[in-house]
């Protein structure tokens, strides 16, 4: 695993999918460390992003700080055991709870049926300090930054990055604009 990210138990969180600061660190680590820049390993990591849309947290809390706030919340509310959390959050696919973190961002908590990682959390839709993005747009922008990284973005270069992940070439200007906007966000 290139990311080297450690998420404490019982939490289930994918910062490469939901945490802008972490995504930037991932890109920096992959470009700074040639040994870590193995294309197949990076693409394997990016597969965990999935294929739908997601919300990405843009706030100042680091990924470990976000996790720590969730652990404190679970402890304070006496929800650390699997059984208590399941009862509180609900076992159904559509069951969830919403909480606010110290910076005002809103997050969803869902029960995940796993022995060790049963507290699945992610930024809430339309939460403060988040934006919504398509998974393939994020993958394209990350691959572009790691493997191409030119200041001037061309459609040919974008399609080269997309091909690495097995994505079809961009055909519509909207897709190109969304990816270049994401590249700009990653560079900021």
Secondary structure as UniProt FT lines:
FT   STRAND          10..12
FT   HELIX           15..18
FT   HELIX           20..32
FT   HELIX           34..36
FT   HELIX           39..47
FT   TURN            48..49
FT   STRAND          53..57
FT   HELIX           63..76
FT   TURN            77..78
FT   HELIX           82..89
FT   TURN            93..94
FT   STRAND          97..100
FT   TURN            102..103
FT   STRAND          106..111
FT   STRAND          117..123
FT   TURN            125..126
FT   TURN            128..129
FT   STRAND          130..134
FT   HELIX           135..147
FT   HELIX           155..164
FT   TURN            165..166
FT   HELIX           173..187
//
